[in-house]
Every structure is written in structure tokens, then in C-alpha cells.
């Protein structure tokens, strides 16, 4: 699925990079191409202008040479009217005219005409006007009268006669009025060849027009262009212009001669500019193809590099079982966004759950610590660090505060007291309060900074009375406090707890609100009860708590002491019978009368070792029985609480406080108890029961959803629908459609 989807997104990246590359490259190529066309066009047009100017200049030079030639003829003594018409010298004059003709590259023939004569002299001899007209078709088209008028011109004159150009130059040496005219015959082909030689490879039509817009000469390569069109378009125009002829664009270049008055025009089809770009096109296309291949390679490389981290993220996010699947039309980035959103929501939910469960975990840890379930100080430190608990200091002791009945007006006051004590700032000490086992008492675990040897009774007494004073503000009656001994090992905190419990056995002999220290009880009662009183008190309380570890330890300490004090046999027997009596009294107080039958084997002990082993077996059984009794009590309490919740979960007013009030428990203890027994918080339990009821009603009845939600204790229907969708993945309406038969 990833590969299939991945290629699609990869192609998008590749195409994106290609577009980023090709768009500016294409624009640049087009600009360069058309700039090249424009430059070539301008170059060709400028070349045409230059070539036309060369044609014009060369033509002007040749015509100027003819004017000079005419002047030389007029000054040549061998060509005077007398000499040229003389029967003898006329031959020399003819030879001289041949020489003048040979001096010009464009002159085909020349004639000399003197006024007052009807004769024209040429390189081939003399001609009468009539004879000349008969021998020349071009002159016949001019006509006798027009020809005579032209021969009497006062200025140089050009006339077009069929395929020849007649250039008539007046001769007037040392006189303002000319006395004759030199007429030069110029072949049109001569002009055309001269034009072709100068224009070179330019393909187009070339025209030369005289002042009368007559065509002097023309070179035609495009037959679709009509001379008449060019005559009208070029009239009065010089320079470069684009004209349209027969649906095509042509470039027309025109220059004019000031000497002859001729207009030189070149007309070229603009397509030839593009045709001449064929080589440039091939080079550019080849370059474009190569560059495209290079760009494609770079786009693929960049696309793959950009897609690689996304594919890795997709692979990572889809390792989990609950990663969101791809939907139709969704790409990896959208799926990643959905995954990140889901992860963020789950993270927030997890944080909320951790914050919600942290008080339960903390109380559970403190309860187990007080019961002596931890034997490794490093394990205790690790758990405390994870729960953000800090027992600041090196010495520890436990305080039990016991309240008279009706000390609290409601269960919330006791919870507030627990929070206040746990948050109370003590000098060089830290306190944590736990609502433990009994609803009329709380346990406070205190740590102090400093070594055990440097701890004074006054420092401990100050902390205890400070806590008692804080408690007084929350209760009707001042609590009686029992204080266990100080220990410098976290694993022995449960000893201090058992000692504090032992002190509470003597609260009946002390005024209400007293502070009882375990070490004081041991000193005060030693002379009355004899020996090993401290160990016996711990021994009794550990049995009542079902703590076989401490009970067995105290039992071992007592029997070890019997062998080390140098007592008499009778004294040892008395102490042994006192231990037996203490054990049996404790068993009787716990209500385990059936174990009283084991008295006979105890009193008939043969040695203290035998008695020790027998008591160990009995105490182990009793401690297990106490634990089972606690579990039985917890099971009954659990069943009663769950039954009550099952019967009342649909009520809007049900809450943790209401249930705690019903069973005379503190809110914190009930909250922790429900979490321990069901694995759910009170809120989760109620929500699960309500969701279950709503699902049953949705599938089994046609009752409106709003009524179903209202019946189960929710007033905010929209809020419940959001919760339902978050849990079930669909709305109640969708659930009904899907599951109702």
C-alpha cells in the first residue's frame, strides 16, 4: 500500500521540480528564440539596406562617371562638330568614341548629338534620326518627337525604353547653354547583374523605380509579389517596413538616390528569417532535450530525496496497530497529518489519564510502603521518582491521627485535610498523608533531613504538633496522634507504622488530643509488664495487620533476647507463657477462636526453639487468615458498592461524593478502592455503564436518541454524542442503523 501510494506522491514531487525547472526554461527559450529571429531579421534588413545603398552608390558612381565621360567628350578636339562630321577625320572620331565606351562598364552604346544637326554619331558610325529610329525598337517606342525633345535637354535625363535605359547628358563646355547631348545606352541586364552580385544570398524581389515610378530594373524570385503593389507601397517611402501581401508578412526595404532620383526597393518574405534559423533551431532543440534530460534526472533525484523522509515517517507511524489507514484520494502527507493529530490526541488523553491516575498510584505506593511490601531502597526511589514523590531527608517515621466519630461534617473535609497535610511546608521535612484502612483515621509518613543520631525529640515533637494543629482547623474534635519510632531506612517505614498502630492501643488511657510516642509507652510500661514490651507491641500489631514478615521478625527478636539475658529457667518460662498469652489474646481479639485448640501443644513445649517454631506456624496461618479476611471484606464492600452503582448510575446526581457518603468512606479512599478493585476510575465505570445502556436502547428500542441520553443521566446531549463517537467511532444514530436488526 505504501509503495503504491508512495509512487504517486513521488511523481508529484518529480513533476513539481520539473515544472519549477521547465517553466522559466521554456520562457527563457522562447524569449531567446524570438530575440534570435528578431535579431536575424534586423540583421537581414540592415544587410538589405546596406546592399541597396551599395547598389545605389555604385549606380550613382557609374552615372557620375558617364557625366564625367560626357564632359571629356565635349572637350575632346577630335570630337568637335567639325571633326566628327568631317569625311576624313570622322573615322578617327568614331575610334575615339569606342575608347570612351570601353572606359565604362555599364555602357552598351553611346551617341553624340549636336544641335542644329539631324545626325547622331556612335561607335559604329553616324546615323540619321530616321535611320536610328528604324534600327532601334526601344527608340521607336520613345518616338521621334520625344526623342528630339530629350536630346535637347538642359539637364541629365534618364528614360526607360523597354530593356534598355537611356541616359542623356547635355554637353556645354564653357557655356551655360548646352550645344549637344551624349546619349548612353545601358542594358537592364547589366544593372540586374550588378544588383545580384551585391545582394548575395538574400532571397526576395529587388526593384529600381525612376521618378515617374517606372521600373528601371527588377530581380524577381517571389512571383506572388506584383510589381504594381510595390510601386504603390514604396511611393514616397524609405527605410524598413513590414507589409502584408496575399496573407503573408513581407519586409520591405527602400532607399532613394539623390543623384539619379531612382528608388531602390527590396521585398523579402519574413518566413525566410525563420528558415535561416534552422541550424539555430536544431542546436536549441538539442540543447533543450539535453537540458530536459538533466532536469528530469535532477527532479527525480530531488523528488526521491524529499520523499525519502516522508516514506520513513510513514513506515514508522504504520508500525503500530492503531495507525490510521489510507483512504481513497488521500496522500501520505494527509495521512501523516491525521496520524500526528491522532498521536497528539492520544498523548493528551494519556497525559490526562496519567494526571487522573497519579493520585491513585501515589496512594497505592504509599499504602504498600506502609505495609512493608518493598525490600529494596533503590526500587522505592525509582517508583517515587516516577510518581514525582520526594521523601526529602534520611530519617523517617509514621504518625497515625485518629479522630472521634463525627469529627468531620462530611467526607470532603477529610479529603481536604489529606491534601493540606501533604502540601504543608515543613522545616527540613516532608509529609505525605494517606487515608488508610480506617475511615476515622489517617496515616502521615514524614521524612526528615539529617542523620538519625542528630535527631532530637524536640524536633520530632515540633513537627507532630505542627501537623496536629493543622488538622484541628478541619475537625470538630482534636485528633489523638500515635507516633512510631525514627528509622534511617525506607524499607523499615512499615516498622514505624506498626509502632504507631501500637500506640493507638493506649489512647483510651490518654486524654482526647494527646500525642503518644511509642518509645514513651515502652518506658512507662516496662515496670508493669516486665520484659520485651516493645517487641510484644510490634508483634501484636503486625499480627493484626497480617504482616507476617514483621511478626516473624519480632518473634525472632524476642526468643533471641531470651537466650542472651542470662535469665533463670523460671524467668524464661514466665516470659514464654507471656508470649503465648499475648499470641492467644491477639488471636481471640481477631475472632479466630478455632485456633484456640492449638493451646495444648504450645504449653507443653520442651524448648524455646520448639515453642518458637510452633508460634511461627500459628502466626503465619493467622496472618494469612487476616489477609483473606481483608480480601473478603474488600470483596463484600466491592460488591455492595458496585451493586449500588449499578442501581443508580442512570441518575444525574450520582457522584463519587454521594457514594462515599452512602458507605461512610472518604472520597479519596473510595476513589482508590474502586480503582484497585475494578481497574477503572469512578468516572470511567459510570461512563462504561451508561454507554452500555445507551447501546442496548439503540438496538432494542425505537426511543429517540435524545430521550435515551436523558434517561441515562446526561443533560448535555451534544457532549454525550461526542463522547460516544470517540469511544465507538460513530454517532449513536449511525450505531443504531448498523446494529439494529
N, C-alpha and C positions, 0 to 999 in steps of 0.2 A: 504493500500500500504506500509506504514511504517512497520507494523507488519510483513508482508510477506517478505519484503526486510531485515528487521532487523534481522530476524532469520537466514538468510543466512550469513550475516556478523558476527552474534553472533557465528554461528557454526565455521566460520573461526577462530575466536579468540580462541574458545574452542579447536579446532584441533591444533592450533599453540601452545597453552600451553601444550597440550598432547604430541606433538612432542618434545617440549623442555624438557619435563619430561621423555618420554619413550626412546628417542634416547640414552642418556647417561645411563639410567637404563638398557636398553637391552644390550648395550655393556658391562656394568659392570657385568650383569648377565651371559653373555656368558663367559666373562673372568673368573669369579668366578667358573662357572660350569666346564670349561675345566681345570682350575687350580686344582679343586677338583678331576677331573678324573686323571690328571697327578700325583697329589699327591698320590691318591689311588693306581695308577699303580706303582709308585715308592715305595710306602709302601708295596704293594704285592710282587713286585720284590725283594725288600730288605728283606722282610719276607722269600721269597723263598730261597734267598741266605743264610740267617741265618739258615733256616731249613735244607738246603742242607749241610751247614757247620756242623750243628749238626749231621746229618746223617754220614757225612764224619768222623767227630771227634769220634762219637760213634763207627763207624766201625773200625776206626784206633785203638781205645781203645780195642775193642774186639780182633782184630788181635794181638795187642801187648800183650794182656792177654794170647793169645794162644802161643805166643813166650815164654812168661814167664812160661807158663804151660809146654811147651816142655823142658825148661831148668830144671824145677823141676823134670820132668820125668827122664831126663838124670842123675840127681843127686840122684835119689831115689834108695837106695841099694836093694830094693825089686824088682826093675825093671831092673836090670843088665841083660846082655845077658844070664848069667848063671842062675840067679834066675828065669827069666821069661820063660826059656826053660826047667827048672827042672820039672820032673813029679810031685813032691810033692809041691814045692814052686810056681809052675806055677799058681796054683789056687789062692794063695794069691796075685800074681801079677795081675791076672785078676780082683780081687776085688779092688785092688788099682787103676787100670785104670778106673774102674767105678766111683770111687771117683773123679778122675781128670775130667772126663767127666761132672760129676754133678756140678763142680765148674764153668763151662762156660755155659752161657745162649744161645749161638748160636751153640754149637757143638752138632751135631746129633750122631756122632760116631767118634771114633779116633782109629788109628792103629799105632803100633810101629814097625819100620822095622830096623833091624840091618844088616849091610853089611856082606857079606860072608854067608848069610843065605837066603833060599828061602821061609821063613816063615814070616807072618805078624801077630802081636799079637793085639787083640782087647778086648773090654769089654765082648765079647761073646766067647772068646777063641782064639785059633790060627788058621790061615788059610794059606794053601799053596798058592802060587801065582796063580796056576791053579784053585784051588777051589774058591779063591776070585773073579777071573775074571768070573767064571761061575755064581756066586751068585749076581753079580752086573752088571746091564746093562750099567750103567754110565761108569764103568771101562772098560767094553768091547769096548765102543766107543773110549776110550782113546787108548786101545791096549796095549799088553804086553810090547813091546819094549819101547814105550813112557812112560809107567808107571814105568818101571825099571829105565829109564833114569831120570824121575822126582824124584824117590826115592833116587837116588844118587846125588841130587842137593847139592851144597855148600851154597846156599842162599835160603831164604824163597821163595816159589813158589806158585802161585795161578793158578789153572786150572779150567775151567768151563766144567762141564760134565753134559749135559742135565739139569735137575732140581736141580743139586747139585753143590756146589762149593768145590773144593778140595784145602785145604791149607796145603802145605807141608813145614815143618820147620826142618832143619838139627839140629842134636844134636851132640855137640862136646865139652864136658866138659874137660877143661884143655888141649885142643888140637886144633891146627889150622885146622886140617882136621876132618870133622865130621865122626863119625863111625856109624851113623844111621839117621833115619828120622822119625818124628812124622807126620802122615797124618790125618788131621781133615776133617770130612765130615760136611758141612754146608748146610742146606736146603735153597733153594732160597726163599721159603715162609717165612722163619724166617727173612731174610733181608727185604722182601716186607712189612711184618707186622711192622717191626721197622720203615720203611720209612713212612708208612701210619700214624703211631702214631705221628711221628714228624711233618709231613706236615699239619695235621689237616684238615681245610675246603677248602684248595686250590684245585681247580679243574684243572687238567691237567695231562699230562703224565710225569712220572719220570723214568729216565734210569740211570743204572750204567754200564759203559764200562771199560773193563780192558785195559792194554797197547796195546793189539792186536786189539782193537776196537770191541772185542766180548762183547755181552750183558751178564753182570753178573746177573742183575735183572732189572725188569721193572714193573711199575704200569701204566696201560693204561686206560684212561677214554674218550679219543677222538680217535675213531677208524679211523678217516680220516688222522691222522698223522702216517706216516710209519716210522718204526724203522730205515730203511736204510737211509732215508732222514736225520734223526737226527744224525746218525753215521757220515755221511759226513759233515754236517753243524757244528757239535760240535768238529770236529777233530782239535786239537791244539788251541781251543778257551776256554777262561774262562771269566766270567763276565756276563753282561746283553746285549742282542742284540735283535732287532726286525727283525724277518724273515717272509717271506711270503710263505705260503703253501696252495696250492689249492685255491688261490684267497683271502685268509684271512690272517690278520696280527696276528702273534704269538709272544709272548715274550719268549725268550729262556735264561735261567739262567744256568750257568755251573761253577762247582768248581772241583778241582783236588786234590787227596790225595797224599802227598809225601811218605806216609808210604806204601800204597798198590799200588800206581800208578793208582788207579781207577779214572775215570771221572764221576762225578755226574751231571746229566742234568735234568732240569725241563722245560717243554714246555707248555705254557698256552695261550689259545685264549684270545686276548685283549678285546673281547666283554664282557667277564665276569667282566672286570673292570667297564663297564657302567651298567651291570646288577646289580652289587653290589651298584650302585648309585641310585637304585630305590627309596629307602627311602629319599635320599637327593633330588632326583627329585621331589618327592611328596611335600616335605617341601618347596622347592624352588618355585615350581609352585603355591602352596597355598599362599606363601608369595607374589609372583608376582601378583596373582589375587587380593589379598587384597590391595596391593600397587597400582595396576591399578585402583581399585575402588576408593581408596582415592585420587589418582592423577586425576581421572575423576571428582570427586567432587570438588577438588580444581580448576581444569581447568574450570569447569562450573562457579564456584564462581568468579574466576578472570576474565573470559570472560565476565560475566554479569556486573561485576564492571567496566570493561574497556568500555563496550558497553553503559553503562547507560548514561554517559555524552554525548556520540555521539547521542543517541536517543533523549536526551533532547534538544540538539542543533538542531537536525532535526525538532523536534516539534516546536521549536521557529522560525526557519527560514522558516517553511512552514505555519506559521500563516498568512503571507502576501499574497496578491492576486497575486503578481508578482514573487513568488518564482519559481525557475526553476524546472520543473517536472523531475521525474526519466525517464531515457531512458534505453533501453534494454542493459543488461550487465554492468550497472553502479551500483556501491555500494554507501553506504551512505557517505563515505569519499570523493569520487569523486564528489558526489552531493554537499557536503558541500564546497569543494574547488571551485566548479562552483558558488555556492551561494555567498561565500565570495568574489570571483572575481567580481561577478555581483554587490555586495554591495559596493565594493571598487570603481568600475567604476561609480556606481550611486552617491557615495559620492563625488568622484572627479568632476563629472558632476554638482552635486548640489553646490559644492564649487565654481566651475566656474560660475554657474548661479547666485549664491549669489554675487560673486565679480562683475559680469557683471551688476546685477540689483541694487547693493548697491548705486551707484551714483544716479539712478533714484529715489530710495526710499528716499535717503537723500534730494534731491531737492524737492520731493513731500512733505516730512515732513516740510522742511523749508518754502515752499510755504503756506502750511496750517497753520503753526505757524504765519506767517506774516498776513494771512487773519483772524486770530483770531478764528480758529476752535477748539482750545483746551482751556479748562477752569480749568484743574486740573494740578498743577505743578508736582505732582508725576507721572502722565501719561506722561508728557513731558519728565521727567527724564528717565523713563523706555524706552521710544522709542529712546531717544538719546543714551542710553546705548547699546541697540540692534543694532543701526546703527553706533556705535563707534564714536559718536559725543560728543564733550566736550565744553560746554559753561562755561569756567573757570572764575569764579567770581560771584558776587552777584548783579551787576548792568548791565543794558542792554540798548542799543539804536540802531537805524537803520539809515543807510546812503544810500541815493539814488544818484548814479552818472549818470548824463545824458550827452550823447555825441551828438555832432553835426553830421549831416548826413555825410557819407563818412569818419567818423573818423577811421574806420578800413579798411584796404586794402582788407581783406577777412574775412569770418566768423570764420576761425580757430584762427585768432588773438584774437577775443573776448573770445573764449573758453580758450585759453592760459591765458588770463588775469584773468578769473574766477578762474582757478586753482592756479595761482600765488598768488592772493589775499587770497584765502582760506588757502594756505600753508604758508603765510607770518608769520614770527615770530614777535610778538608784545610784548612789555614790559608789563607784568601783564595784558594782554588782549588776546582775541581770536576772529578771524574774519571768517565768512563764507559768500561767495558770491553766489548769485543766479541770473540767467538770468530770469527776471520775467516780464511777460506781454508785455513789450515794447522791441522791438529789438534795440532801441537806448539808452537803459539804463540798469543798473544792480543795484541790491539791496545787500547791505552788512550789515549783522547783527553782532554786536560787543558786547562782554561781557567783563566787567572789574572787577578786583579784588578790594575789599574794599566796604565799606558802601556808600550809596548814599550821606549822609551828608558830607562825607570827600572828595567827588569827586570835583575837581576844573575844571573850564572851560579850563584852560591851558592844563590839562592832556587830556581832550577830543579833544581839538583843535590840540594837537600834534599828536594824533592817526589818526585823519581825514586827516591832511595834509600829514602824512606819507603814508597813503593809496593812496591819490591823486597823490603823487609823483611817487608811483609805477605804477599807471595807465598811467601816462604821457609817460612812456617808451614804451607803447604798442599802443598809439593812435597818430593820426596826430594833433588833437586839444586837449587841456587840458579840461577835463570834468568839468561841473558845478555840485557842490555837495550840496544836501539838507540834513540837519541833524535834526532828531527828538530828542525829549527830553529824558532824562535818567530816567529809571524805575528800581525798585528793585524786580519786579515780572515777571517771564517768561510769565505768562498769559497775560501780558499787552504789550508785544513786538509789537503787531499789532497797539497799540496806537502810538508808536513811528514811526511805518511805515507810518501811515496816516499823522502824523505831518510832516514827511519828504516829503511826496507827496504834502502837502500843501505849503511847502516852494518852491517847484518847480513851483508853480503858479506865483511866483515873480521873476523867473530867467530872464524874459525879461527886468526887471529894473536894473539888475546887470550885470557887465562885464562877458565875457566868462571866465570860470575857477574859478568863485567865489565859496566861501563856505558859504552857507546860513544856519543859525541856526534858528529853529522855535521860540525859546524864544526871539531872536533878532527881528524877524518880529513882534511879538506881542507887543514888547515895542515901536518899531518905528512907528507902525500904530495906536497905541491906540488913539493918539490925533487927528488923521484924521477921523477915522471911529467911534469913540465913545467907545462903550462898548462891552463886551463879544466877543472880536475879536478872541481870542484863541479858544473858543468853536465853534465859527462860522466856522473857517477854518477847524477844525476837522470834523464838521458837514457836510460841503460841500464835503470833500474828502471821507468821509465814504459813503455818498450817491453815489458818482461817482464810488466807489468800490463795491457798492451793499452790504455793511456791515451794515445791519440794527441794529445789536447789538450796535456798536459804535455810529451810527447815533442817535438811540433812547436814548443812554446814554448822548450824548452831548445835545440833545433836552431837556432832563430832567434837566441837569445841568443849562441850560440857563433859563428855566422857574422857577427853584428853586431860582436862583440868583435874578430874578425879584422881588420875594416876600421877599427877605432878605436884600435889599439895601436901603430901605426907600425912594424909588423914588416917584415922583408925578405921578398922573394919566396920564398926558400928556407925561411924560417921558416914562412911561410903554407902552403907546400906540405906541410911536415912535419906541421903541425897538421891540415891537411885529410886527409892519409893516416892520421893517428892517429884522426880521427873516422870515416873509412871503416873502419879496422881495428876500432874499437870497435863499429860497427854490425854488421859481418860476424861478429864474435865472438859478439855477442848473438844474432844470427840462428842461428848454429851451435849455441849453447847451448840455444836453444829447440827445436832439432831440425828447423828448416826449411831443410835443406840444398839443396832445389831452388832456393832463391832465390840461392844462391851463384853461379849462372851470370850474374847481373847485375853481377859484379865488373868485367868489362872496360869497360862504359860508364862506371862510376864512376871508374876510374883514368885514364881518358882525358878527364877533364873539362877544358874550355877556360877556365872561370872559376869563381870561388867561387859565383857566382849560379847557374850551371848545376848545379854539384855540389849546392847547397842544394835546388834543385827536384827533382833526381833522388833525393836522400835522402828528401825529403818523400814522394814517391810510394811508395818502397820501405817507409818506416816506416808509412805509412797502411795499406798492404796487410798488413804484418806485424801491426800492432795489431788489424786486423780478424780476421786468422787466429788470433791469440791469443784473442780473444773467442769465436770459433767453437769453438776447441779447448776453452775453458772450458765452453761450452754443450754440446759433445759429451761432455765429461767428466761434466757435470751430468746429461745425458740418460742416460748409461750408469749413473751412480750412482742416478739416479731409477729406472730400470728394474730395477736389482738390488734396490733397497730395496723397491719395490712388489711385485716377484716374491716376495721373502722374506715380506712381509706377507700376500700372497695365499695363500701356502703355510702360514702359521702363525696367521692371525687367529682361528681357532677355538680356539686354546689359551688356557686360563685365565691362564697365567703370562705371556703376551705383554705387553710394556710398552715405552715409549719407551727406557728404560734398557737393556732386553735387545737391542733393535735397534741402539742406539748402540754397545753392546759388540761386537755381531756385525760391524759395519763400521768399528770403531776411530774412531768420531766422538764428539765431545762431545754431551751430551744437548741443550744449547741450540742447537748448530749443526744437529743432525739435526731438531730441532723446527722451526727456522726454514726449513730446506731443504725439508721436507715441505710446509709451508705455502706456500712460494714456488712449488714445482713442481706442486702439486695444487689449491691454493686451499682446502684443508681442513686442520684440525689433525689430529694423530695420532689423538686420541680420536674425532673426527668420522669419520675414514676407517675406523677399526676398527668403529665403530657402524654405518656405512653397509653395510659388507661383511657384518656379522653379520645386520642386518635383511634384506638381500638373500637370504642363505642361508635364513633362517627363512621368508621368504615363499615361496621355492621349495619348501621341505619341506612347508609348509602346503598348497600347491596340488597337489603331485605325489605326496605320500605320505599314509598314514593314521597315521603315527607320533604318539604322544601329544605334546601341546604341551610338557609338562614335559621329556620326553626331547629334543625338538628344541632347547629353550632350553639344556639342559645340554650338548648336543653342540656348541653354538656358543660355549661358554666362559663362560656365566653360571651362577653358583651361586644367586643370588637371583632366583628365577623371578618373584616378585611385582614386584620392581623392574623387571625387563625388560618385563613386561606393561604397566606404567605408561609406560615409555619408548615402547614400540611404539604404544600408544594415542595418545600425544601426537604422534607422528610421522605415523601413518596415519589417525588419527581414529576408530579402532575397535580392539577387542581382537583378539588372534590367533585366538580361536575365531570371532568374527564375520567376520574376514577369510577364514578357511577356508570358511565357509558361503557367502560372497558370491562367491568366485573359484574354488572347486574345481568342476571340470566333472562 
